[in-house]
Amino acid sequence: MLKDFTPRLYQQTILGTAANKNTLVVLPTGLGKTAIAFLLAAQRLHHYPRSKILMLSPTKPLCEQHVDTFRRHLEIEPDKIVLFTGSVPPEKRGELWKEAQVVISTPQGLENDVINRRVKLEEVSLLIFDECHHAMKEYAYVWLAQQYEKQCSFPRILGLTASPGSDMEKIKEICQNLFIEKVEVRTEQDADVKPYVQPIKIEWVKVDFPAEYQKTRILLQDCRKSKLLEAQRHGYCNSTNITKGELLQLQRELHQKISEGVRDFELLRSISVIAEALKVEHALELLESQGIQQVHSYLQKMQQESLTSKVKAVQNLVIDENFKSAAYLTEELVQKNIQHPKLIKLNELVQQELQEHPNAKIIIFTQFRNSAEQIVQELNQNTISNSIFVGQAKKNGTGFSQKQQKDILDRFRVGDFSVLIATSVAEEGLDIPKVDKVIFYEPVPSAIRSIQRRGRTGRLEKGEVTVLITSNTRDEAYRWSSHHKEKRMFRNLEELRRGFSPPSEPPLQKFVPEEQVVAILADHREKDNRTVKELIDLGVSVKTGQLASADYIVSGRVGVELKKIPDFVASIIDGRLLEQAQALRKNFDKAVLIIEGEEDIYAVRKVHPNSIRGMLASMVLDFRIPVLYTKNPKDTAGLLAVMAKREQDTARDFSLHERKPQSIQEQQEFLVSALPGVGVVMARNLLNYFGSIKKLVNASKEELRALEGVGEKTSERLLQLFQEEYKKEK
């Protein structure tokens, strides 16, 4: 099934493992991970010719790249290799699935297709996870792998990555989430890989921190220190010399205390000042690693926000004397146009490369869009052809659709311009052949991101990487952080290579037996809610659709509104909850409100407790909507499953007499179900069989007995009731 491709020895060796076991493949960038994917796809289609191959990749540009590769190297009709993304309507994806042999998809939209059974994972003989280091926590890869393992009779999983991360526990989590049985690792030093590795020259270029910036840095450092000293006085911070990562961890711990109901002044004040310290920390990072223009824009933005924002951290920070002085100084430095020396050095590096190699392709990576835009302006002034490449989200008016992103990459590939200035969106997996030089505008403290950035060069020919570092700043700390994480990652991979044993997990126990069908209809906006996935794990059949009211419908008469605690309080403030309650009562005989979460409901927003109590009382007394509480999505799913099972259990007779029947049909059922020995189920059967109450009342004993479920005694009691004369008691 292959064409125009000869596999290398290490690819054949890895294929031998992947054909027999679920395999995680860790292979340096540019050495043909995708080739292993289509080699294994050909092998699985040979053994299971009626099956399908499904490959998942995080972004649309990556998916389009894989579609091209599969069509180029597999002897399959091109229209049988299809692309699924959010831009393809769900109904169209359902039709394409029926005829396709290979489907390349982004994972988020596919979740909804699996929930609604437009995509049937039991038909898939190979599921490929590209950039599988994403398979952690709530990322879509994790749930899709679980569903595939449960549904498919002949599953095979292939995970592909160049950098699974430096933490052994996280690598093991990836393996567990993807049901990995074998790990195949290759490094640039392995004998079977070495002949194909292109040399990459890495250069660390240092620039001095500008003396003109020093006073601003001192003011911001003093501002940050004063905030942490206050948190220290309140007993919630051990030191003023803690890193950004430690600050973020401290913030999470304090918010956890809030959710547990702790509400003292010292805690609330500490949370506020730590939020201020983090904002100052970001300003310092911009000043040290990016430039004065970037920090000036950030401080200005905060000053503008303070005029309308109700966030105390913003309001308090902009009136801090150190902050105000720093903001004033940055204004002066911008007017004097004191550029960061990185920008000057970058300009020199680009011009030098293009003078030596006029047709060279250069990628410049930076974390921040403001910096990318400033680099574009600098290169334009020197008439260097370039293009910016950023994500889809609109920030300061800049944002590219996936179509625009593809167009820019295509133009760069064919040499329409020399320099691509990219944010993190271009770090992962994009195949751009013959990139001569990659420049990091700043080091990143992540092994994965450093490896991904470097991997954009040295794919077909030797490449160069230059990392710009500002001396005596966090740039140096980030450089060594990334270096040590990479070393740790390779040590962990060596350990995995020597001995990997797949984790054993107990099988999931379904709440609903296979032979019983319990269905729940969820609003389409709930598809990203963990509750839907937990319901499916319990064996409930879930469909999503656009519901006029309710988040979940567990039967024709019961609608459920689900509110997480922060949203419940927010819906009281904006008035949504009353409208939703009215709609529930109008559309359902019975309505239920579920409030989910373990936070203190009276502490999430500044709302008077009596307002919350009043709304809860109104729900129960005015709208007759019971309020139930759950801890988390798993707990919520369990409750919804029990409700649906009770409502849909045909073995149980529900009494219609606890409410007034409304429609003619309900009144007929109401009347017949009141007869002796007749419940709701038999009432419906009798009405279906005879067609009307008149025909039922006029039926003979033989006609009654002809209906399955009506015995001798029941038919006699009914005849006696219909024929006996009424005698009024004296």
N, C-alpha and C positions, 0 to 999 in steps of 0.2 A: 504493500500500500504506500510505500515511500517513493518520492521522486526528488531528484536534484539534491541528494543529501547522502553523505557517507559518515556514519557515526564514528566518533573517536573511541579509543580503547576504554577510557574511564567512563564514557557515557554508556558503553555496552555493559561494563561491569555493574554500574549503578542500576541499569535497566534490569539485569538479572535479579537483583534484590527486590526492586520495586514491583516486578511481575508477580512475586510470591507473597510479599508482605506490605502492609501500609508503611510507607517510607517517608522520612523527613530527609530531604536532600539539601545540604549546605555546600554551596559551590561559589567561588569568587565570581564577581560580576564580569560578564563578557565571555564566560566559558560554556555557555550553551545549556542553561537550565531549561529553557523552553523546548530545546531539542529533546531532552529526556521526556518532557510531557507529551510531545507528539509521537515519539517512539513507543511509549507505553500505550498511548491512545490506539495506535495501529495494532499493537499486540492484543489489546482487550477487544477491539472490534473484530479481530480475526477469530477469537474464541467465542465472542457473544455478538454475532453479526446483527441481531435485531435490537441491540442495546444502544444507548446513547452515551456520549462523553460530555461531561460538564466541567468547564474550567472557570474559576472565579478569580477576578483580579480587582484591586481596590478602586481603580479609576477608569473612566471611559477611554482616554488616550492609550492606556496600557492594554485594554481589551481590544481596541481596534488594531493595535500592533500584533496581538496574538492571532486575531482573525487572519490578518495578512500572512503570518508565518505558517499557520495550519493550511491555508489554501495553497501556499507555495510548495509545501513539502508532503502533503497527503493526497493520495489518489482517490479523492472524494469529490463529487460534484460541488462546485463552489457554493451553490445555493443551499446545500445541505450543511454548510458551516455558517452559523448565524450568530449575530450579535444581539444581546439583550442589555439594554440600559434603560434608565428612567425616561428617555425620550421616545421609547417604543411603547405604545399604549398596551395596557394589560391584555385586552382581548386579542390584539395582534400577536403578543408574545405567546398566548395560548395556542393560536393557530400555527405559528412558526414551530413551536415545540413538537407538534404532532409529526411533522415531516423531517425535522432536523436530525442529523447524526452527531454533530458536534455543536455545542452551544457554549459561547464565551459570554460571561455575564459579570456585571458588578453585583456585589452580594446583597445590598440593601433592598433593591427592588425584587430580587429573587425570593426573599423571605415571604413577601406577600403572595407571590405566585405559588409557593409551596403550601402556605396556609389555605389558599383557595383552590388548591388542587389543579391549577392550570399547568403546573410542573409536577410531574410524578417521579419522585426520586427513586422509586423501585425499578424504574426503567434504565437507570444510570449504572454502567459497569465500571466507570472510573470518574472519581471526583478529584479535581486538581485545585489546590489552593496556592495561588501565586502570591509572593510576598507574605508567606504564612506566619511571619513574626507578629502579624496583627491578631492572630487567633488567641485573644486573651479577653477576659472579663465579659463585657456585654457585646463585643464586636460580632457582627452577623455570622462570621465564619464558624463560631463556636456552636451556635444553635443549628446551623445547617448541617454540620458534621454529625451532630447527635441524631437529627432526623434521618439522615442518610444511613447511618449505621443501624437504626431501628427498622427502617422500611425496606432496605434492599436485601435480596437473598444472596447476591454475589458481589458484595461491596469491595472496592479497592480505593484507597486514598493515597494521594501523592502531595506532599508539602514541599514547596520550593522557596528558598531564601538565600541571600548572600550573607545575612547577618542576623542571627536569631536573638542577639542581645548578650549582655555580659553576666547577667544574674542566672545562676544555675537553676534556681527555683522557677524562674520565669520560663526557661527553656523546657523544664519538665512540665510546666503548665501547658505550654504549646503542644507538647507531645501527648499529654493526657487529653486535651481538648480535641485533638485531631485523630485520636485512637492510633497513634503511631506505634508500630511494632519493631521497626528497624531504623537506625540512623546512618546515613551515608554522608561522611564529611570528607571534603577535599580542601586542602590549603594550597597556596602558591608554591609551597616547598615539596609537595608530593611528586614522586618520580613520574607518575602517569599524567600529571597535569602540567608539570614544569615546561615541557616543550611548547605549550600553547599560551603560556603567560607572557604578556607584553610588559617590558620594564616600564615602571612609572617612577619618575624622579620627583621626590617630594622636597620642597624648599620652604623653610620657615623664615619669613621676612619680618623683622621687627622695626617698628617705628616708635618714636618717643611721644609720650603723652604731652600735649602742648602746654607750655607754661601759662598761656593765657586762660586755659581751662581750669587751672589749679584752684583758684579762689572759689569758683562755682562748685567744684567737687567738695571742697572743705565745708562749704555752707550746706550742701545736700547731706554730707556725712554727719554733720552736727545735728541736722534736722532728724535724720533717721535714728541717731543715737538717743536723742531726747525722747522719742516715741518709745523706744525699747526700755529706757530707764523708767519711764512711767509704768509700763507693763511689769517691770521687775519689782517696783515698789508695791504693786498690787498682788505680787506673789505668783505671777503667771509667766515669767520669762527669767531664765537662769543667767543669761549673759547678753551683753549688747554686741558681742562679736560672733554672731551666728550667720550662717550662709542663707542664701535665698531659699534653698531646699529645706533647710531646718525651719525657716520662718513659715513656709507653706505648711509644713507638717504641724507646727504649733497652732496655726490657724485652724486646721482640720480638727485638732484635739479640742480646742476651745468651743468650736461649733458643735462638737459631739456632746459636750457638757450642757450646752443650751438645749439640745434635743432631748437630753435626759431630765430636763426640768430645772436645772440650776439657773437662777435668775438674779444673783447678787450684783451690786453696782460694780464691784471690782472686776468681775468677769466681763460684764458688758463693756466697760470702759477699756479693758485690755484688748478685747476683740476689735474695738474701734481704732485704737492706736496702732495695733499690729497691721490693720488694713492700711493705715496711713504710711507705716514703715515700708510696706510692700510697694506702694506707689512710688515712694522716694527711691527704693531699690531699683525699680525699673528706670527711673530717670537717670540714676547713676550708671546703669548698664548702657543706656543710650549715649551718655556723655563720653564714657570711656572707650566704647567699641565702635560707635557710629559717627557721631559728630554733633556740633552745636545746633545745627538746623533741626535735627531730629528731636533733641531734648527740648528745644524752644517750642516746637509744634506741640509736644506732649504737655508741657507746662501750661501753654496757652489753652489747650483743650480742657484741662482741669479747671482753669479759672473760669472758662465759659460755662462748664457744667455746674459749677458752684452757684451760679445765678438762679438755676432752676431745680437742681438736684436736691432731694430730701435726705441724701446719704450724709450722715454726720462726718464720716471719714473725709469726704471731699470738702465739706464746708469748713471743718477745723483745719485741714491741711493748708488751704489757700490763705488763711489768716496767720499762719505761723511765720514769725519774723525771718527765720532762716530761709524758708521756702520763698517768701516774697523777695528777699534779697537775691536769691539764686535766679529767680525769674527775671528780675531787673537786669542782672548781669548778662544773662543769655540774650536778652534783647539787644544789649550793647554789642556783644560779640557777633551777632547775626548782622547787624548794621555794618560792622567793620569787616565782615566776610572772612572771619578767621576759620579757614577750613581745617578739618581733621587731616593729619598727614597721611592717613590711609588712602584718602581720595587722590592725593598727589602721587603717592607711590603706585597706586592702581593704574593711573593714567600712564605713568612711565612704563610699567610692565606691559600694558596692552600695546602701546606704540612700539616698544622694542620688539615684541613678538611679531607684530604685523610688518615691521621693517625687514626682519630676518626671513619671515615666511608670509608673503602677501596674501596667500590663500588660506591662511590658518583659520581654524574655528576655535573660538574661546567661549567658555561658559564661566560667568561670574555668579557665585552664590552669595546671597545675603539673607538674613533672617527677616528683615523689615522692608515693607513696601516703600516707606519714605526714603530709605537708603537706595533702594533700586531706582527710584525716580531721580534721585540726585545723581547717581552714576550715569543714568541715561543722559541727563542734561550736560554733564561733564564731557561724555564721549561725543555728543552732538556738537559741542563747541569746537572739538578737535576733528570734526568731519569723519568720525569713525562710524561705519555702518553698524547699527545695533537694533535690538528689539527687546522690550521688557516681556517677561513671561511670569504671570501671577495666577492665583486661583480664581474661582468663580465669584467668591463673595465680594460685593462692592464695598471698597474702603476708600474714602476720599475720592470717589468717582471712578476708581480704577477696579476693574474686574473683567475677566475674560470668560466667555462661554466655552464649552468644550469644543465646539466647532472652531472658534477663534484660536484656541490652544493648539488644535491639530494643524491649522493653517500655518501658524507661526513655526511649529516644529518642522513641517514639510519645507517651508522656505529656508530654514536654517540648514536642513540636510542638503539641499541643492545649492547652497552657497549664496543665497540672495543677500545675506548680511553676514558680518564676521563675528559679532559678539552677541551672545544671549545672556541677558541679565535676569536671573531667576531667583524666586523665593523657594521655599521648601517643596512646592508642588512639582518641581522638576527633579527632585532628588531621587525619586524611587522608580527604578526599573526602565525608564525610557531609553530606547535603543537609538542612539544618535551616533552613527559610525564616524570614525576619524575626527574626534574632538582632540585637538592638539594640546590644549591647555585648559586646566580648571583652576580658578582662583577662588579661595574662600575669603570673603571680605572680613569674616570673623571666624575663629574656631568655635565648634559646637561641642557641648559637654556630653555628647551621646556617641557611643561606639557605632550604633546602627546608622545614624545620620552621617557620620564621618565616612564610613565605608561606602554608603550610598553615593555621597557627593564625589568621592574619589573615583568611584566606578563609572562615572560618565566619560572618563578618558582611558586610554590604554586598552581599548577593546579589540581593534584590528592592528594597530601600530603602537609604537612606544608613545607614552604620554608624559605630561608634566603637571604637577600640582603645586600651587603656591598658596601658602596660608599666611594672611596678614595678621600680625599680633601687635597690640599696643603694649609697650613695656610697662611693668609695675601696675597692671590693671587685672581685672577678672579674666581678660583674654588669656593670660598665662595660666591661670587656674583651670580654665576650660580646656586648654590644650592638654595639660597633664591629666585631667580627669578623663578625657576621651582616650588618651594613650593607655592609661591603666585599665580602663574598661575593655578596650580591645584585647589587651594581653590576657585579661581574665576570661574573656569570651573564648579565646583560642585554647586556653588551659581547660576550660569546661568542655569544649568540643572534643579535645583529645581524650578527656575522661569518658565522654559519651561513646566515642569511637571504640575505646578499649572494652567497654562493657555497658550495654544498655539493656535494661529490662523494662518492658512496657508495664505501666501501672495497672493494677487490677481494680476495677470498679464494680460494685454490686449492680446487677441489672435494675433498671427502673421498674417500680411496681405501678402498674396502671390502676387507677381508681375505677375506671369503667371497663368491665369485661369485654373481650373482643366481640362476643355475640350480641351485645346490647349497644344500640346506637343512641348516643346522647349528643344533641346538637345545640350549639349556642351561636347566635348571630352577634357579631361585634361591629361597632362603628368603624369605618375604614381608617379613622384617625387613631384608633387604638392599636393598629398593626405593629407599631414600634414599641408598644407597651409590653413589658416582660410578662404580664398576666396572660396574654394570648398564647405565648409560647408555653407557659406553665400548664394552661388548659390542654394544649395538644399533647404535652407529656403525660397528662392524666388520662389520655385516651378519648378526650372529648372532640367531636367533630366541630371545628370552628370555621365559619364563613365570615368574611368582612363585606360590608356594604355601607352605603350612605343612609344613616338613620336620621329621621326627622327629630326624634327625641330618644333619650337613653343612650348609654354607652354599650350596654349588653342586653340582649333579649333572650331570656332563658325558656320562655314558652310564649304561646300566643297571647297570654293574658298578663305576663309579668315582665316589666322593664326595670333595668337596674342602672342607676347613675353612679359612676365611680369618681370619687374625688380624693386626691392625695391631700394631706392636711394643709400644705401651703395654698393649694388651689382652692380648697374649701373656704378658707378665710378670705382669699382674694375675691372669690365669687360673691361673698357677702358684701364686700366693699363696693364692687362695681354693679351689683344688682342682678347678676346672671342667675344666681341660684333660685330666686323666686320665679323667674321666667321658665327655668328648666323644670321646677317642681310643678308649675301649672301645666306644662306640656306633658309631663309624665302622667299626671292625673287624667288629662284629657284623652290620652292615647292608650292607656293600659288600665285593666281592672285592678291590678295590684302593682304598686311601685315600691322600690326599695332604694335607699341611699346607702352606699358603702363609703366610709371614710377610712382611708388607708394611710398608715404611717405610725411611727413611734415617737414623733416629736410632741412637745407640749403644745396642744392646740391653742392655748392662750398666750403663747410666747412667740409664735412665728412672725406676727405683725403687731404693730401698735394699735390694736383694736380692743375696746373695752370688753372685759369678759362677759358682761351682761348682754352685749350685742350678739356674741356667739351663742350664749345660752338661750337668748330670745329666738334666734333663728332655729336652733335645734328643737325648741318647744313648738315653734310654728310648723316645722316639718311634720312632727308627730301629731299635734292636736288639730291644726288647721287643714293640712293637706292629707292627713292620715297616711303618711309615708314613714314606715319604720326606718330607724337609723342603726346600721350595724358597723362595727369597727373591725378592721383587720390590721395586721402588723406590716405586711409586705406583699409583693405580687404573688408569691407562692401561697400565702395564706388566703389572699383574695381569690385566686384560682380555685383553691379547695372549696371555699364557700360557694362560689358560682356553680361548680360542678355538682355539689350536693343539692343546690336549689334546682338545677336543671334536671337532675336525676329524679328528684321527687315529683317535679312537674310533669315529666315525660314518662314516668313509670306507668305503663298501660295496665299493669297487674293491680294497680291501686285505683279505687273509685273515689273521685273527688265529689264532694257534695256541692251541687249548684245552689243549694238553698241558703247558703250563708250570705248571698247577695241577691239583689233584685235582677232577674233576667231582662235584657234589653231588646234584642232582636227577636223576630218571630221564631227563628230556629232555636234560640236559647230558651224561649218560652215553651216550645214543644218539648225540648229535652227536659226542662224543669218539671213539666207536668208528668211526663211518662216516668222519669226517674223517681217520682214520689210513690209510684205503685209498689205494692208489697213484693219483696224479692228482686226488685229491679234497681240497679244502680245506674250511674252515668254511662258506663260502657254498654250495658245491655239495652238501655234506653235508645242509644244511638243505633245499635244493631236492629232493634225492633222497628224504629222509624225508617231506617234504610230498607228494610225488608218489605214492610207494608206500605210505605210511602206517605201515610197520613195517620193522624190519630183516629179519624173516623173508621178507616179500614181496620186498624188495630182493634178497636172496640167491637167491631162487628165480626171479628175472626172467630172461626170454630176452634175447638180444642185441637183437632188434627192440624189445622193451619198453624196454630201456635207452636205445636210440638215439632213442626217441620223445620223450625229455626234452631240451628245448633246452639246449645247452651240453655234452652228452655226445657226444663224437665217436666215430669208428670205433675209434681206438686205445685210448681210455679204456674203451669197452665191452668190447673184447677182453681188456684187462688185468684188468678186474673179473671177467669170466667165467672166465678162466684161474685167478684167485685162488680163486674160489668152487668150481670143479670139480676142480682139480688135486689128486691124492692127496698127502698129506703123507708125505714120505720123510725119515726121520731119518738125519742124517749119521753115517757110521761113524767 
